[in-house]
Every structure is written in structure tokens, then in C-alpha cells.
Amino acid sequence: MPRFELVSRSEAELKTAKGKRAEIAKEYLGYIDQLREGQAGRLQPAEGESAAALRRRLGAAARLVGKELVIKRAGEEVYFWMPGTTRRRGPGRPRKAARSQS
């Protein structure tokens, strides 16, 4: 009897992908996996590549594994990092007048 196991769709797509597209996706996933909290990566295009292509490939690789990634260009360099949770804040404490009326 065969053994059944549930896997994520992104894992299945990545494991069964073939050819140049699969190689590129695995390469860019390697860059993303190296990131730790508070770190950013920088990619510089090789000869014959464009910064737009790097940006597009990074975004596709991040979507494939369900990760959120901030990707910015500075000239011909592409910077990327995981968005931090510390930067997002709520609306803050209510004003004093609004609190006293409640």
C-alpha cells in the first residue's frame, strides 16, 4: 500500500519544477533563506541581467514559499528584507477628552 502524506502546494511545485525556471527559483530561495531578523540582502545583476529581472525573480520566489519580502531598487542594486513587526504600530492611546466621555 502506498504511503500518503500532505505537503504544501509550494513544496510540490518546487520539487516537481524542472528546467531553467526551477534552477532560478531554487537559487533565489537560497538568498531569501539566508536572511535573519534585522538583516537585508543585496543583489547586483550579472552581465546580461537587469535589476528589474532580479526584483521579479525575488518576488516570485518569495510568493512560491508564502513569505513576505520588501524589495527595493537603488540604481542597479536590489535590496531585500523581511518586514519587521516592530515598525507597525496601532493607532496609539486615545485622547484624554475621548476617554473621559466614555
CNS distance restraints for C-alpha pairs under 8 A (distance, minus, plus):
assign (resid   7 and name CA) (resid  11 and name CA) 6.59 0.50 0.50
assign (resid   7 and name CA) (resid  12 and name CA) 6.83 0.50 0.50
assign (resid   8 and name CA) (resid  12 and name CA) 6.42 0.50 0.50
assign (resid   9 and name CA) (resid  13 and name CA) 6.12 0.50 0.50
assign (resid  10 and name CA) (resid  14 and name CA) 6.05 0.50 0.50
assign (resid  10 and name CA) (resid  64 and name CA) 5.43 0.50 0.50
assign (resid  10 and name CA) (resid  65 and name CA) 5.55 0.50 0.50
assign (resid  10 and name CA) (resid  66 and name CA) 7.80 0.50 0.50
assign (resid  11 and name CA) (resid  15 and name CA) 6.03 0.50 0.50
assign (resid  11 and name CA) (resid  65 and name CA) 7.42 0.50 0.50
assign (resid  12 and name CA) (resid  16 and name CA) 6.08 0.50 0.50
assign (resid  13 and name CA) (resid  17 and name CA) 5.85 0.50 0.50
assign (resid  14 and name CA) (resid  22 and name CA) 6.98 0.50 0.50
assign (resid  14 and name CA) (resid  25 and name CA) 7.93 0.50 0.50
assign (resid  14 and name CA) (resid  26 and name CA) 7.84 0.50 0.50
assign (resid  14 and name CA) (resid  64 and name CA) 7.90 0.50 0.50
assign (resid  17 and name CA) (resid  21 and name CA) 7.63 0.50 0.50
assign (resid  17 and name CA) (resid  22 and name CA) 5.22 0.50 0.50
assign (resid  18 and name CA) (resid  22 and name CA) 5.24 0.50 0.50
assign (resid  18 and name CA) (resid  23 and name CA) 7.59 0.50 0.50
assign (resid  19 and name CA) (resid  23 and name CA) 6.55 0.50 0.50
assign (resid  20 and name CA) (resid  24 and name CA) 6.22 0.50 0.50
assign (resid  21 and name CA) (resid  25 and name CA) 6.19 0.50 0.50
assign (resid  22 and name CA) (resid  26 and name CA) 6.18 0.50 0.50
assign (resid  23 and name CA) (resid  27 and name CA) 6.16 0.50 0.50
assign (resid  24 and name CA) (resid  28 and name CA) 6.24 0.50 0.50
assign (resid  24 and name CA) (resid  57 and name CA) 7.70 0.50 0.50
assign (resid  25 and name CA) (resid  29 and name CA) 6.06 0.50 0.50
assign (resid  25 and name CA) (resid  57 and name CA) 7.21 0.50 0.50
assign (resid  25 and name CA) (resid  60 and name CA) 7.72 0.50 0.50
assign (resid  25 and name CA) (resid  61 and name CA) 5.54 0.50 0.50
assign (resid  26 and name CA) (resid  30 and name CA) 6.20 0.50 0.50
assign (resid  26 and name CA) (resid  61 and name CA) 7.82 0.50 0.50
assign (resid  27 and name CA) (resid  31 and name CA) 6.76 0.50 0.50
assign (resid  28 and name CA) (resid  32 and name CA) 6.39 0.50 0.50
assign (resid  28 and name CA) (resid  57 and name CA) 7.02 0.50 0.50
assign (resid  28 and name CA) (resid  58 and name CA) 5.98 0.50 0.50
assign (resid  28 and name CA) (resid  61 and name CA) 6.21 0.50 0.50
assign (resid  29 and name CA) (resid  33 and name CA) 5.98 0.50 0.50
assign (resid  29 and name CA) (resid  58 and name CA) 7.78 0.50 0.50
assign (resid  29 and name CA) (resid  61 and name CA) 5.77 0.50 0.50
assign (resid  29 and name CA) (resid  62 and name CA) 7.14 0.50 0.50
assign (resid  30 and name CA) (resid  34 and name CA) 6.44 0.50 0.50
assign (resid  31 and name CA) (resid  35 and name CA) 7.26 0.50 0.50
assign (resid  31 and name CA) (resid  41 and name CA) 7.63 0.50 0.50
assign (resid  32 and name CA) (resid  58 and name CA) 7.93 0.50 0.50
assign (resid  32 and name CA) (resid  62 and name CA) 7.45 0.50 0.50
assign (resid  35 and name CA) (resid  39 and name CA) 5.88 0.50 0.50
assign (resid  35 and name CA) (resid  40 and name CA) 6.54 0.50 0.50
assign (resid  35 and name CA) (resid  41 and name CA) 7.10 0.50 0.50
assign (resid  35 and name CA) (resid  81 and name CA) 7.17 0.50 0.50
assign (resid  35 and name CA) (resid  82 and name CA) 7.70 0.50 0.50
assign (resid  37 and name CA) (resid  82 and name CA) 7.36 0.50 0.50
assign (resid  37 and name CA) (resid  84 and name CA) 7.68 0.50 0.50
assign (resid  38 and name CA) (resid  84 and name CA) 7.68 0.50 0.50
assign (resid  39 and name CA) (resid  81 and name CA) 6.56 0.50 0.50
assign (resid  40 and name CA) (resid  79 and name CA) 6.75 0.50 0.50
assign (resid  40 and name CA) (resid  80 and name CA) 5.55 0.50 0.50
assign (resid  40 and name CA) (resid  81 and name CA) 4.53 0.50 0.50
assign (resid  40 and name CA) (resid  82 and name CA) 7.60 0.50 0.50
assign (resid  41 and name CA) (resid  79 and name CA) 5.55 0.50 0.50
assign (resid  41 and name CA) (resid  80 and name CA) 5.26 0.50 0.50
assign (resid  41 and name CA) (resid  81 and name CA) 6.38 0.50 0.50
assign (resid  42 and name CA) (resid  77 and name CA) 6.71 0.50 0.50
assign (resid  42 and name CA) (resid  78 and name CA) 5.55 0.50 0.50
assign (resid  42 and name CA) (resid  79 and name CA) 4.46 0.50 0.50
assign (resid  42 and name CA) (resid  80 and name CA) 6.53 0.50 0.50
assign (resid  43 and name CA) (resid  54 and name CA) 7.54 0.50 0.50
assign (resid  43 and name CA) (resid  77 and name CA) 5.84 0.50 0.50
assign (resid  43 and name CA) (resid  78 and name CA) 5.15 0.50 0.50
assign (resid  43 and name CA) (resid  79 and name CA) 6.50 0.50 0.50
assign (resid  44 and name CA) (resid  51 and name CA) 7.26 0.50 0.50
assign (resid  44 and name CA) (resid  76 and name CA) 6.61 0.50 0.50
assign (resid  44 and name CA) (resid  77 and name CA) 4.89 0.50 0.50
assign (resid  44 and name CA) (resid  78 and name CA) 6.48 0.50 0.50
assign (resid  45 and name CA) (resid  49 and name CA) 5.30 0.50 0.50
assign (resid  45 and name CA) (resid  50 and name CA) 5.75 0.50 0.50
assign (resid  45 and name CA) (resid  51 and name CA) 5.88 0.50 0.50
assign (resid  45 and name CA) (resid  54 and name CA) 6.97 0.50 0.50
assign (resid  45 and name CA) (resid  76 and name CA) 7.11 0.50 0.50
assign (resid  45 and name CA) (resid  77 and name CA) 7.15 0.50 0.50
assign (resid  46 and name CA) (resid  50 and name CA) 7.86 0.50 0.50
assign (resid  49 and name CA) (resid  53 and name CA) 6.72 0.50 0.50
assign (resid  49 and name CA) (resid  54 and name CA) 7.69 0.50 0.50
assign (resid  50 and name CA) (resid  54 and name CA) 6.60 0.50 0.50
assign (resid  50 and name CA) (resid  76 and name CA) 7.50 0.50 0.50
assign (resid  51 and name CA) (resid  55 and name CA) 6.19 0.50 0.50
assign (resid  51 and name CA) (resid  73 and name CA) 7.38 0.50 0.50
assign (resid  51 and name CA) (resid  76 and name CA) 5.45 0.50 0.50
assign (resid  51 and name CA) (resid  77 and name CA) 6.38 0.50 0.50
assign (resid  51 and name CA) (resid  78 and name CA) 6.36 0.50 0.50
assign (resid  52 and name CA) (resid  56 and name CA) 6.11 0.50 0.50
assign (resid  53 and name CA) (resid  57 and name CA) 6.09 0.50 0.50
assign (resid  54 and name CA) (resid  58 and name CA) 6.11 0.50 0.50
assign (resid  54 and name CA) (resid  78 and name CA) 7.17 0.50 0.50
assign (resid  55 and name CA) (resid  59 and name CA) 6.24 0.50 0.50
assign (resid  55 and name CA) (resid  71 and name CA) 6.73 0.50 0.50
assign (resid  55 and name CA) (resid  72 and name CA) 7.91 0.50 0.50
assign (resid  55 and name CA) (resid  73 and name CA) 7.93 0.50 0.50
assign (resid  55 and name CA) (resid  78 and name CA) 6.67 0.50 0.50
assign (resid  56 and name CA) (resid  60 and name CA) 6.20 0.50 0.50
assign (resid  57 and name CA) (resid  61 and name CA) 6.13 0.50 0.50
assign (resid  58 and name CA) (resid  62 and name CA) 6.18 0.50 0.50
assign (resid  58 and name CA) (resid  71 and name CA) 7.93 0.50 0.50
assign (resid  59 and name CA) (resid  63 and name CA) 6.17 0.50 0.50
assign (resid  59 and name CA) (resid  69 and name CA) 7.24 0.50 0.50
assign (resid  59 and name CA) (resid  71 and name CA) 7.68 0.50 0.50
assign (resid  60 and name CA) (resid  64 and name CA) 6.13 0.50 0.50
assign (resid  61 and name CA) (resid  65 and name CA) 6.74 0.50 0.50
assign (resid  62 and name CA) (resid  66 and name CA) 6.02 0.50 0.50
assign (resid  62 and name CA) (resid  67 and name CA) 5.01 0.50 0.50
assign (resid  62 and name CA) (resid  68 and name CA) 6.50 0.50 0.50
assign (resid  62 and name CA) (resid  69 and name CA) 6.60 0.50 0.50
assign (resid  63 and name CA) (resid  67 and name CA) 5.99 0.50 0.50
assign (resid  63 and name CA) (resid  68 and name CA) 7.33 0.50 0.50
assign (resid  68 and name CA) (resid  82 and name CA) 6.37 0.50 0.50
assign (resid  68 and name CA) (resid  83 and name CA) 7.08 0.50 0.50
assign (resid  69 and name CA) (resid  80 and name CA) 6.65 0.50 0.50
assign (resid  69 and name CA) (resid  81 and name CA) 5.76 0.50 0.50
assign (resid  69 and name CA) (resid  82 and name CA) 4.88 0.50 0.50
assign (resid  69 and name CA) (resid  83 and name CA) 6.42 0.50 0.50
assign (resid  70 and name CA) (resid  80 and name CA) 5.39 0.50 0.50
assign (resid  70 and name CA) (resid  81 and name CA) 5.36 0.50 0.50
assign (resid  70 and name CA) (resid  82 and name CA) 6.05 0.50 0.50
assign (resid  70 and name CA) (resid  83 and name CA) 6.25 0.50 0.50
assign (resid  71 and name CA) (resid  78 and name CA) 6.95 0.50 0.50
assign (resid  71 and name CA) (resid  79 and name CA) 5.80 0.50 0.50
assign (resid  71 and name CA) (resid  80 and name CA) 4.40 0.50 0.50
assign (resid  71 and name CA) (resid  81 and name CA) 6.85 0.50 0.50
assign (resid  72 and name CA) (resid  78 and name CA) 5.78 0.50 0.50
assign (resid  72 and name CA) (resid  79 and name CA) 5.23 0.50 0.50
assign (resid  72 and name CA) (resid  80 and name CA) 6.27 0.50 0.50
assign (resid  73 and name CA) (resid  77 and name CA) 5.80 0.50 0.50
assign (resid  73 and name CA) (resid  78 and name CA) 4.54 0.50 0.50
assign (resid  73 and name CA) (resid  79 and name CA) 6.16 0.50 0.50
assign (resid  74 and name CA) (resid  78 and name CA) 6.29 0.50 0.50
assign (resid  74 and name CA) (resid  79 and name CA) 7.56 0.50 0.50
assign (resid  84 and name CA) (resid  88 and name CA) 7.79 0.50 0.50
assign (resid  94 and name CA) (resid  98 and name CA) 6.55 0.50 0.50
assign (resid  94 and name CA) (resid  99 and name CA) 6.53 0.50 0.50
assign (resid  95 and name CA) (resid  99 and name CA) 6.42 0.50 0.50
assign (resid  96 and name CA) (resid 100 and name CA) 6.35 0.50 0.50
assign (resid  97 and name CA) (resid 101 and name CA) 6.57 0.50 0.50
assign (resid  98 and name CA) (resid 102 and name CA) 6.91 0.50 0.50
